[in-house]
Amino acid sequence: VNTVGAEVLEFISDFGKPSAPLPAAIVACVPKKVHIDGVGESSFEICPEEITESMKAGLEEPIYPEPELEVPKELITQSELEDLKVQHRPSFVPFKEDDVVKVFDNETGITQRRLSNGISVNYKITQNEARVGVMRLIVGGGRATEDSESKGSVIVGVRTLSEGGCVGNFSREQV
């Protein structure tokens, strides 16, 4: 996986350097169908000239910084949280197979636990960024259920590589 990931990401890590390979393609992701008011579902049709014109127009647009985003310190009040704790009494419960509450994988550093509502929790403590936490919610189904030969598996793999840190000779920052 690391070897394939390194090949996929090679052109990105060298972008802007004099020794970088020239871009070989521009990929435009477009929908197959669009909704047009009064018409309904229609095939999305676009020609190469429209893509080129759109890119040129975009290059002429001024660039403005994104407005500062205020992130709330909490999503619910402390009293709401306390009420929910009393109502649901959350706890970690043993895995059905092993009757253990916590499983630690020495090779990856990942700890696995299961909440009393059945939700699995995997976490890893790293030294990458002090006092920062990242949470990702994954719901079963979708691309994650496709077999290894399908396009969805490649997308899941590349996303895993890009979010997971280093790939091959590329550092976390390069990825």
MDTraj code that builds the backbone (N, CA, C; nanometers):
import mdtraj as md
import numpy as np

residues = "VAL ASN THR VAL GLY ALA GLU VAL LEU GLU PHE ILE SER ASP PHE GLY LYS PRO SER ALA PRO LEU PRO ALA ALA ILE VAL ALA CYS VAL PRO LYS LYS VAL HIS ILE ASP GLY VAL GLY GLU SER SER PHE GLU ILE CYS PRO GLU GLU ILE THR GLU SER MET LYS ALA GLY LEU GLU GLU PRO ILE TYR PRO GLU PRO GLU LEU GLU VAL PRO LYS GLU LEU ILE THR GLN SER GLU LEU GLU ASP LEU LYS VAL GLN HIS ARG PRO SER PHE VAL PRO PHE LYS GLU ASP ASP VAL VAL LYS VAL PHE ASP ASN GLU THR GLY ILE THR GLN ARG ARG LEU SER ASN GLY ILE SER VAL ASN TYR LYS ILE THR GLN ASN GLU ALA ARG VAL GLY VAL MET ARG LEU ILE VAL GLY GLY GLY ARG ALA THR GLU ASP SER GLU SER LYS GLY SER VAL ILE VAL GLY VAL ARG THR LEU SER GLU GLY GLY CYS VAL GLY ASN PHE SER ARG GLU GLN VAL".split()
xyz = np.array([
    [0.0836, -0.1190, 0.0000],
    [0.0000, 0.0000, 0.0000],
    [0.0876, 0.1248, 0.0000],
    [0.1934, 0.1260, 0.0836],
    [0.2818, 0.2425, 0.0870],
    [0.3486, 0.2666, -0.0477],
    [0.3886, 0.1601, -0.1154],
    [0.4548, 0.1755, -0.2454],
    [0.3599, 0.2373, -0.3468],
    [0.2377, 0.1849, -0.3531],
    [0.1388, 0.2395, -0.4465],
    [0.1066, 0.3836, -0.4090],
    [0.0891, 0.4096, -0.2786],
    [0.0607, 0.5459, -0.2326],
    [0.1711, 0.6423, -0.2696],
    [0.2965, 0.5994, -0.2548],
    [0.4092, 0.6858, -0.2896],
    [0.4083, 0.7189, -0.4381],
    [0.3761, 0.6199, -0.5220],
    [0.3692, 0.6451, -0.6661],
    [0.2560, 0.7411, -0.6994],
    [0.1406, 0.7228, -0.6350],
    [0.0250, 0.8089, -0.6609],
    [0.0548, 0.9528, -0.6209],
    [0.1258, 0.9706, -0.5096],
    [0.1476, 1.1047, -0.4555],
    [0.2786, 1.1697, -0.5005],
    [0.3600, 1.1010, -0.5793],
    [0.4913, 1.1524, -0.6164],
    [0.4850, 1.2886, -0.6842],
    [0.3953, 1.3059, -0.7794],
    [0.3894, 1.4320, -0.8530],
    [0.3460, 1.5466, -0.7626],
    [0.2696, 1.5199, -0.6585],
    [0.2224, 1.6255, -0.5689],
    [0.3361, 1.6779, -0.4830],
    [0.4176, 1.5885, -0.4287],
    [0.5226, 1.6315, -0.3363],
    [0.6309, 1.7133, -0.4057],
    [0.6493, 1.6953, -0.5349],
    [0.7519, 1.7696, -0.6077],
    [0.6973, 1.8921, -0.6796],
    [0.5673, 1.9189, -0.6687],
    [0.5063, 2.0301, -0.7409],
    [0.5762, 2.1609, -0.7067],
    [0.6113, 2.2378, -0.8082],
    [0.6749, 2.3679, -0.7886],
    [0.8263, 2.3631, -0.7885],
    [0.8855, 2.2470, -0.7762],
    [1.0315, 2.2347, -0.7788],
    [1.0770, 2.2291, -0.9244],
    [1.1951, 2.2838, -0.9533],
    [1.2438, 2.2787, -1.0922],
    [1.2546, 2.1361, -1.1460],
    [1.2825, 2.0400, -1.0581],
    [1.2991, 1.9014, -1.1023],
    [1.1669, 1.8254, -1.1117],
    [1.0566, 1.8914, -1.0779],
    [0.9263, 1.8239, -1.0771],
    [0.8848, 1.7828, -1.2177],
    [0.8217, 1.6662, -1.2297],
    [0.7710, 1.6266, -1.3617],
    [0.6571, 1.7193, -1.4037],
    [0.6423, 1.7367, -1.5345],
    [0.5342, 1.8206, -1.5849],
    [0.4002, 1.7525, -1.5601],
    [0.2963, 1.8312, -1.5322],
    [0.1641, 1.7698, -1.5138],
    [0.1225, 1.6964, -1.6411],
    [0.0657, 1.5784, -1.6240],
    [0.0262, 1.4985, -1.7394],
    [-0.1236, 1.5039, -1.7648],
    [-0.2000, 1.5472, -1.6643],
    [-0.3451, 1.5464, -1.6814],
    [-0.4103, 1.6403, -1.5815],
    [-0.5268, 1.6870, -1.6190],
    [-0.6125, 1.7602, -1.5263],
    [-0.7401, 1.6782, -1.5171],
    [-0.7805, 1.6471, -1.3968],
    [-0.8992, 1.5652, -1.3769],
    [-1.0127, 1.6548, -1.3308],
    [-1.1228, 1.6526, -1.4037],
    [-1.2414, 1.7290, -1.3647],
    [-1.3482, 1.6298, -1.3203],
    [-1.3889, 1.6400, -1.1956],
    [-1.4934, 1.5520, -1.1431],
    [-1.6280, 1.6208, -1.1610],
    [-1.7165, 1.5580, -1.2343],
    [-1.8477, 1.6172, -1.2612],
    [-1.9560, 1.5128, -1.2369],
    [-2.0764, 1.5574, -1.2035],
    [-2.1854, 1.4614, -1.1818],
    [-2.2364, 1.4049, -1.3138],
    [-2.2971, 1.2871, -1.3087],
    [-2.3591, 1.2299, -1.4286],
    [-2.4916, 1.2985, -1.4581],
    [-2.5644, 1.3333, -1.3536],
    [-2.6963, 1.3957, -1.3683],
    [-2.7019, 1.5224, -1.2843],
    [-2.7823, 1.6187, -1.3296],
    [-2.8075, 1.7415, -1.2536],
    [-2.9574, 1.7681, -1.2535],
    [-3.0018, 1.8425, -1.1536],
    [-3.1430, 1.8795, -1.1476],
    [-3.1579, 2.0207, -1.2025],
    [-3.2437, 2.0376, -1.3007],
    [-3.2722, 2.1691, -1.3581],
    [-3.4174, 2.2012, -1.3262],
    [-3.4388, 2.3166, -1.2602],
    [-3.5751, 2.3559, -1.2237],
    [-3.6640, 2.3603, -1.3471],
    [-3.7795, 2.2991, -1.3369],
    [-3.8749, 2.2975, -1.4470],
    [-3.8500, 2.1864, -1.5464],
    [-3.7313, 2.1265, -1.5437],
    [-3.6974, 2.0193, -1.6373],
    [-3.6852, 1.8864, -1.5639],
    [-3.6231, 1.8895, -1.4459],
    [-3.6001, 1.7664, -1.3695],
    [-3.4582, 1.7170, -1.3881],
    [-3.4401, 1.5870, -1.3743],
    [-3.3083, 1.5260, -1.3882],
    [-3.2639, 1.5296, -1.5343],
    [-3.1422, 1.5765, -1.5569],
    [-3.0869, 1.5818, -1.6919],
    [-2.9424, 1.5356, -1.6885],
    [-2.8956, 1.4844, -1.8004],
    [-2.7545, 1.4469, -1.8102],
    [-2.6690, 1.5721, -1.8020],
    [-2.5582, 1.5618, -1.7297],
    [-2.4651, 1.6743, -1.7205],
    [-2.3714, 1.6646, -1.8395],
    [-2.3710, 1.7677, -1.9208],
    [-2.2860, 1.7670, -2.0395],
    [-2.1959, 1.8888, -2.0366],
    [-2.0680, 1.8653, -2.0608],
    [-1.9700, 1.9743, -2.0632],
    [-1.8621, 1.9371, -2.1642],
    [-1.8121, 2.0365, -2.2355],
    [-1.7084, 2.0093, -2.3349],
    [-1.5736, 2.0617, -2.2829],
    [-1.4634, 2.0150, -2.3388],
    [-1.3310, 2.0586, -2.2932],
    [-1.3127, 2.2106, -2.2971],
    [-1.3709, 2.2762, -2.3966],
    [-1.3566, 2.4219, -2.4067],
    [-1.4212, 2.4917, -2.2871],
    [-1.5347, 2.4398, -2.2407],
    [-1.6011, 2.4995, -2.1241],
    [-1.5150, 2.4844, -1.9987],
    [-1.4496, 2.3708, -1.9854],
    [-1.3606, 2.3502, -1.8706],
    [-1.2442, 2.4481, -1.8776],
    [-1.1845, 2.4625, -1.9969],
    [-1.0722, 2.5551, -2.0145],
    [-1.1142, 2.6980, -1.9833],
    [-1.2279, 2.7398, -2.0350],
    [-1.2768, 2.8760, -2.0092],
    [-1.3039, 2.8980, -1.8607],
    [-1.3587, 2.7984, -1.7971],
    [-1.3866, 2.8086, -1.6537],
    [-1.2570, 2.8241, -1.5746],
    [-1.1541, 2.7494, -1.6127],
    [-1.0247, 2.7601, -1.5444],
    [-0.9640, 2.8984, -1.5661],
    [-0.9701, 2.9479, -1.6895],
    [-0.9158, 3.0813, -1.7186],
    [-0.9898, 3.1885, -1.6402],
    [-1.1223, 3.1780, -1.6346],
    [-1.2017, 3.2760, -1.5597],
    [-1.1658, 3.2708, -1.4114],
    [-1.1449, 3.1508, -1.3597],
    [-1.1074, 3.1361, -1.2195],
    [-0.9736, 3.1990, -1.1880],
    [-0.8801, 3.1908, -1.2820],
    [-0.7475, 3.2506, -1.2613],
    [-0.7534, 3.4027, -1.2575],
    [-0.8554, 3.4605, -1.3188],
    [-0.8687, 3.6062, -1.3212],
    [-0.9448, 3.6603, -1.2004],
    [-1.0105, 3.5735, -1.1248],
    [-1.0865, 3.6166, -1.0070],
    [-0.9910, 3.6557, -0.8945],
    [-1.0225, 3.7617, -0.8215],
    [-0.9387, 3.7958, -0.7059],
    [-0.9540, 3.6897, -0.5965],
    [-0.8496, 3.6737, -0.5184],
    [-0.8511, 3.5760, -0.4101],
    [-0.8635, 3.6507, -0.2781],
    [-0.9631, 3.6138, -0.2000],
    [-0.9853, 3.6754, -0.0690],
    [-0.9660, 3.5701, 0.0391],
    [-0.9127, 3.6100, 0.1532],
    [-0.8976, 3.5113, 0.2612],
    [-1.0342, 3.4696, 0.3144],
    [-1.0406, 3.3479, 0.3621],
    [-1.1639, 3.2988, 0.4230],
    [-1.1910, 3.3779, 0.5504],
    [-1.3165, 3.4061, 0.5793],
    [-1.3460, 3.4761, 0.7048],
    [-1.3107, 3.3873, 0.8236],
    [-1.2723, 3.4522, 0.9330],
    [-1.2398, 3.3772, 1.0538],
    [-1.3632, 3.3013, 1.0999],
    [-1.3440, 3.1789, 1.1346],
    [-1.4544, 3.0946, 1.1773],
    [-1.4477, 3.0781, 1.3283],
    [-1.5554, 3.1115, 1.3948],
    [-1.5605, 3.0939, 1.5392],
    [-1.6094, 2.9534, 1.5694],
    [-1.5250, 2.8776, 1.6342],
    [-1.5597, 2.7412, 1.6703],
    [-1.6090, 2.7418, 1.8144],
    [-1.7282, 2.6889, 1.8387],
    [-1.7787, 2.6890, 1.9763],
    [-1.6932, 2.5996, 2.0652],
    [-1.6815, 2.6365, 2.1910],
    [-1.6035, 2.5559, 2.2842],
    [-1.6759, 2.4268, 2.3190],
    [-1.8076, 2.4270, 2.3066],
    [-1.8845, 2.3064, 2.3356],
    [-2.0062, 2.3004, 2.2447],
    [-2.0500, 2.1787, 2.2146],
    [-2.1655, 2.1591, 2.1274],
    [-2.2960, 2.1544, 2.2059],
    [-2.2889, 2.1121, 2.3303],
    [-2.4055, 2.1148, 2.4185],
    [-2.3599, 2.1690, 2.5535],
    [-2.4527, 2.2194, 2.6309],
    [-2.4166, 2.2760, 2.7611],
    [-2.3786, 2.1640, 2.8577],
    [-2.3071, 2.2020, 2.9629],
    [-2.2654, 2.1052, 3.0632],
    [-2.3864, 2.0383, 3.1288],
    [-2.4927, 2.1154, 3.1524],
    [-2.6119, 2.0571, 3.2156],
    [-2.6809, 1.9575, 3.1220],
    [-2.6836, 1.9869, 2.9912],
    [-2.7407, 1.8921, 2.8947],
    [-2.6598, 1.7624, 2.8936],
    [-2.5275, 1.7758, 2.9010],
    [-2.4402, 1.6588, 2.9031],
    [-2.4656, 1.5751, 3.0283],
    [-2.4768, 1.6409, 3.1419],
    [-2.5033, 1.5689, 3.2671],
    [-2.6368, 1.4955, 3.2602],
    [-2.7388, 1.5596, 3.2052],
    [-2.8700, 1.4950, 3.1901],
    [-2.8601, 1.3699, 3.1025],
    [-2.7850, 1.3806, 2.9925],
    [-2.7680, 1.2658, 2.9029],
    [-2.6914, 1.1523, 2.9713],
    [-2.5908, 1.1863, 3.0516],
    [-2.5145, 1.0837, 3.1242],
    [-2.6045, 1.0070, 3.2210],
    [-2.6883, 1.0805, 3.2931],
    [-2.7802, 1.0163, 3.3878],
    [-2.8799, 0.9284, 3.3131],
    [-2.9291, 0.9782, 3.2011],
    [-3.0306, 0.9067, 3.1237],
    [-2.9756, 0.7783, 3.0610],
    [-2.8543, 0.7843, 3.0039],
    [-2.8016, 0.6704, 2.9278],
    [-2.6931, 0.5915, 3.0001],
    [-2.6330, 0.6464, 3.1038],
    [-2.5248, 0.5830, 3.1798],
    [-2.4216, 0.5171, 3.0873],
    [-2.3483, 0.5965, 3.0086],
    [-2.2513, 0.5398, 2.9144],
    [-2.1348, 0.4725, 2.9875],
    [-2.0835, 0.3685, 2.9247],
    [-1.9672, 0.2992, 2.9804],
    [-1.9018, 0.2188, 2.8691],
    [-1.7786, 0.1767, 2.8963],
    [-1.7132, 0.0851, 2.8040],
    [-1.7507, -0.0563, 2.8463],
    [-1.7800, -0.1403, 2.7491],
    [-1.8216, -0.2776, 2.7773],
    [-1.7249, -0.3743, 2.7101],
    [-1.7215, -0.4997, 2.7578],
    [-1.6301, -0.5975, 2.6969],
    [-1.6693, -0.6298, 2.5529],
    [-1.5664, -0.6652, 2.4750],
    [-1.5911, -0.7170, 2.3409],
    [-1.6534, -0.8552, 2.3572],
    [-1.7468, -0.8888, 2.2712],
    [-1.8180, -1.0164, 2.2837],
    [-1.7227, -1.1359, 2.2732],
    [-1.6241, -1.1247, 2.1851],
    [-1.5363, -1.2381, 2.1580],
    [-1.4404, -1.2675, 2.2734],
    [-1.3819, -1.1633, 2.3330],
    [-1.2702, -1.1840, 2.4253],
    [-1.3012, -1.1543, 2.5712],
    [-1.4137, -1.0922, 2.6022],
    [-1.4495, -1.0520, 2.7379],
    [-1.3446, -0.9578, 2.7976],
    [-1.2845, -0.8741, 2.7122],
    [-1.1930, -0.7693, 2.7592],
    [-1.2507, -0.6350, 2.7167],
    [-1.2242, -0.5317, 2.7979],
    [-1.2818, -0.4001, 2.7722],
    [-1.1927, -0.3160, 2.6818],
    [-1.0619, -0.3449, 2.6806],
    [-0.9682, -0.2626, 2.6040],
    [-0.8687, -0.3536, 2.5332],
    [-0.8503, -0.3306, 2.4026],
    [-0.7534, -0.4073, 2.3242],
    [-0.6522, -0.3089, 2.2676],
    [-0.5224, -0.3319, 2.2935],
    [-0.4166, -0.2442, 2.2433],
    [-0.3317, -0.3222, 2.1442],
    [-0.3104, -0.2646, 2.0249],
    [-0.2277, -0.3269, 1.9227],
    [-0.0888, -0.2647, 1.9283],
    [0.0116, -0.3438, 1.9677],
    [0.1478, -0.2919, 1.9825],
    [0.2070, -0.2423, 1.8517],
    [0.1730, -0.3075, 1.7410],
    [0.2319, -0.2707, 1.6118],
    [0.1854, -0.1334, 1.5637],
    [0.0571, -0.1035, 1.5791],
    [0.0033, 0.0235, 1.5284],
    [-0.0138, 0.1295, 1.6362],
    [-0.0163, 0.0880, 1.7637],
    [-0.0407, 0.1834, 1.8718],
    [-0.1874, 0.2204, 1.8859],
    [-0.2746, 0.1442, 1.8226],
    [-0.4179, 0.1745, 1.8252],
    [-0.4850, 0.0977, 1.9391],
    [-0.5683, 0.1682, 2.0133],
    [-0.6476, 0.1079, 2.1204],
    [-0.7912, 0.0946, 2.0717],
    [-0.8510, -0.0209, 2.0967],
    [-0.9900, -0.0453, 2.0571],
    [-1.0744, -0.0640, 2.1823],
    [-1.1928, 0.0008, 2.1812],
    [-1.2889, -0.0142, 2.2906],
    [-1.4290, -0.0177, 2.2312],
    [-1.5270, -0.0590, 2.3130],
    [-1.6660, -0.0619, 2.2678],
    [-1.7524, 0.0063, 2.3729],
    [-1.8385, 0.0987, 2.3249],
    [-1.9302, 0.1684, 2.4146],
    [-2.0536, 0.0830, 2.4421],
    [-2.1226, 0.1142, 2.5505],
    [-2.2406, 0.0367, 2.5895],
    [-2.3535, 0.0429, 2.4866],
    [-2.3508, 0.1420, 2.3968],
    [-2.4525, 0.1477, 2.2912],
    [-2.4099, 0.0701, 2.1663],
    [-2.2956, -0.0012, 2.1738],
    [-2.2501, -0.0850, 2.0630],
    [-2.1517, -0.0188, 1.9690],
    [-2.1279, 0.1095, 1.9842],
    [-2.0365, 0.1808, 1.8947],
    [-1.8924, 0.1441, 1.9279],
    [-1.8154, 0.1079, 1.8252],
    [-1.6732, 0.0789, 1.8426],
    [-1.5947, 0.2087, 1.8385],
    [-1.4927, 0.2173, 1.9227],
    [-1.4076, 0.3358, 1.9283],
    [-1.2635, 0.2897, 1.9122],
    [-1.1954, 0.3428, 1.8128],
    [-1.0528, 0.3178, 1.7940],
    [-0.9810, 0.4500, 1.8123],
    [-0.8712, 0.4502, 1.8878],
    [-0.7962, 0.5743, 1.9029],
    [-0.6479, 0.5454, 1.9154],
    [-0.5711, 0.6496, 1.8874],
    [-0.4258, 0.6398, 1.8956],
    [-0.3738, 0.7710, 1.9506],
    [-0.2888, 0.7635, 2.0496],
    [-0.2275, 0.8828, 2.1068],
    [-0.0956, 0.9054, 2.0338],
    [-0.0789, 1.0252, 1.9771],
    [0.0439, 1.0578, 1.9040],
    [0.1041, 1.1866, 1.9581],
    [0.2253, 1.2144, 1.9156],
    [0.2932, 1.3379, 1.9540],
    [0.2950, 1.4377, 1.8386],
    [0.2140, 1.4129, 1.7334],
    [0.2148, 1.4993, 1.6148],
    [0.1781, 1.6429, 1.6467],
    [0.0674, 1.6638, 1.7117],
    [0.0194, 1.7982, 1.7407],
    [-0.0279, 1.8013, 1.8851],
    [0.0385, 1.8816, 1.9664],
    [0.0043, 1.8890, 2.1078],
    [-0.1350, 1.9478, 2.1272],
    [-0.2090, 1.8918, 2.2196],
    [-0.3403, 1.9422, 2.2605],
    [-0.4399, 1.9523, 2.1450],
    [-0.4294, 1.8622, 2.0494],
    [-0.5212, 1.8620, 1.9355],
    [-0.5822, 1.7229, 1.9238],
    [-0.7097, 1.7188, 1.8990],
    [-0.7769, 1.5921, 1.8762],
    [-0.8510, 1.5956, 1.7446],
    [-0.8548, 1.4833, 1.6778],
    [-0.9277, 1.4724, 1.5522],
    [-1.0222, 1.3544, 1.5659],
    [-1.1464, 1.3741, 1.5277],
    [-1.2431, 1.2655, 1.5353],
    [-1.3032, 1.2433, 1.3970],
    [-1.3174, 1.1179, 1.3617],
    [-1.3793, 1.0842, 1.2345],
    [-1.4869, 0.9806, 1.2605],
    [-1.6049, 1.0078, 1.2145],
    [-1.7171, 0.9162, 1.2307],
    [-1.7336, 0.8379, 1.1017],
    [-1.7311, 0.7068, 1.1119],
    [-1.7468, 0.6220, 0.9944],
    [-1.8735, 0.5398, 1.0119],
    [-1.9616, 0.5493, 0.9158],
    [-2.0868, 0.4748, 0.9186],
    [-2.0745, 0.3600, 0.8194],
    [-2.1137, 0.2413, 0.8613],
    [-2.1029, 0.1238, 0.7757],
    [-2.1773, 0.1406, 0.6444],
    [-2.1216, 0.0823, 0.5379],
    [-2.1850, 0.0903, 0.4067],
    [-2.1023, 0.1745, 0.3124],
    [-2.1605, 0.2111, 0.2008],
    [-2.0933, 0.2975, 0.1037],
    [-1.9684, 0.2350, 0.0456],
    [-1.8697, 0.3195, 0.0207],
    [-1.7469, 0.2747, -0.0446],
    [-1.6698, 0.1708, 0.0369],
    [-1.6807, 0.1782, 0.1686],
    [-1.6061, 0.0856, 0.2536],
    [-1.6503, -0.0596, 0.2345],
    [-1.7669, -0.0830, 0.1768],
    [-1.8163, -0.2200, 0.1581],
    [-1.7842, -0.2762, 0.0199],
    [-1.7231, -0.1969, -0.0669],
    [-1.6925, -0.2460, -0.2015],
    [-1.5741, -0.3421, -0.1967],
    [-1.5672, -0.4322, -0.2964],
    [-1.4566, -0.5271, -0.2973],
    [-1.3274, -0.4590, -0.3425],
    [-1.2151, -0.5312, -0.3263],
    [-1.0832, -0.4712, -0.3495],
    [-1.0565, -0.4343, -0.4948],
    [-1.1357, -0.4826, -0.5878],
    [-1.1147, -0.4518, -0.7292],
    [-1.1924, -0.3291, -0.7756],
    [-1.2748, -0.2715, -0.6916],
    [-1.3603, -0.1614, -0.7355],
    [-1.2966, -0.0252, -0.7109],
    [-1.3494, 0.0749, -0.7792],
    [-1.3015, 0.2127, -0.7688],
    [-1.3117, 0.2639, -0.6254],
    [-1.4165, 0.2264, -0.5566],
    [-1.4370, 0.2738, -0.4198],
    [-1.3249, 0.2329, -0.3269],
    [-1.2689, 0.1138, -0.3471],
    [-1.1590, 0.0675, -0.2633],
    [-1.0364, 0.1556, -0.2805],
    [-1.0114, 0.1994, -0.4017],
    [-0.8985, 0.2891, -0.4273],
    [-0.9203, 0.4218, -0.3558],
    [-1.0421, 0.4734, -0.3617],
    [-1.0734, 0.6000, -0.2958],
    [-1.0550, 0.5876, -0.1453],
    [-1.1057, 0.4787, -0.0875],
    [-1.0892, 0.4565, 0.0563],
    [-0.9407, 0.4448, 0.0901],
    [-0.8650, 0.3742, 0.0073],
    [-0.7215, 0.3580, 0.0317],
    [-0.6454, 0.4886, 0.0265],
    [-0.6711, 0.5702, -0.0746],
    [-0.6025, 0.6989, -0.0868],
    [-0.6412, 0.7904, 0.0282],
    [-0.7681, 0.7902, 0.0672],
    [-0.8111, 0.8723, 0.1815],
    [-0.7393, 0.8265, 0.3085],
    [-0.7282, 0.6958, 0.3267],
    [-0.6592, 0.6426, 0.4439],
    [-0.5142, 0.6882, 0.4439],
    [-0.4497, 0.6806, 0.3275],
    [-0.3105, 0.7244, 0.3183],
    [-0.2971, 0.8726, 0.3489],
    [-0.3854, 0.9539, 0.2928],
    [-0.3731, 1.0986, 0.3107],
    [-0.4025, 1.1411, 0.4534],
    [-0.4896, 1.0690, 0.5228],
    [-0.5230, 1.1058, 0.6599],
    [-0.4328, 1.0370, 0.7614],
    [-0.3654, 0.9322, 0.7179],
    [-0.2915, 0.8506, 0.8126],
    [-0.1520, 0.8975, 0.8454],
    [-0.0956, 0.9883, 0.7695],
    [0.0398, 1.0333, 0.7996],
    [0.1328, 1.0061, 0.6850],
    [0.2524, 0.9543, 0.7171],
    [0.3550, 0.9378, 0.6146],
    [0.3215, 0.8215, 0.5217],
    [0.3697, 0.8332, 0.3978],
    [0.3517, 0.7302, 0.2963],
    [0.4852, 0.7139, 0.2267],
    [0.5404, 0.5931, 0.2301],
    [0.6691, 0.5721, 0.1652],
    [0.7729, 0.6687, 0.2190],
    [0.8353, 0.7449, 0.1297],
    [0.9369, 0.8428, 0.1699],
    [0.8790, 0.9801, 0.1986],
    [0.7479, 0.9959, 0.1914],
    [0.6857, 1.1265, 0.2106],
    [0.6443, 1.1453, 0.3555],
    [0.6768, 1.2614, 0.4106],
    [0.6404, 1.2913, 0.5490],
    [0.4915, 1.3202, 0.5591],
    [0.4445, 1.3300, 0.6821],
    [0.3037, 1.3597, 0.7067],
    [0.2648, 1.4923, 0.6421],
    [0.3533, 1.5919, 0.6491],
    [0.3249, 1.7236, 0.5920],
    [0.3183, 1.7187, 0.4398],
    [0.4015, 1.6365, 0.3765],
    [0.3993, 1.6257, 0.2306],
    [0.2719, 1.5585, 0.1816],
    [0.2254, 1.4592, 0.2567],
    [0.1040, 1.3886, 0.2174],
    [-0.0127, 1.4834, 0.2300],
])
top = md.Topology()
chain = top.add_chain()
for i, resn in enumerate(residues, 1):
    res = top.add_residue(resn, chain, resSeq=i)
    for name in ("N", "CA", "C"):
        top.add_atom(name, md.element.get_by_symbol(name[0]), res)
traj = md.Trajectory(xyz[None], top)
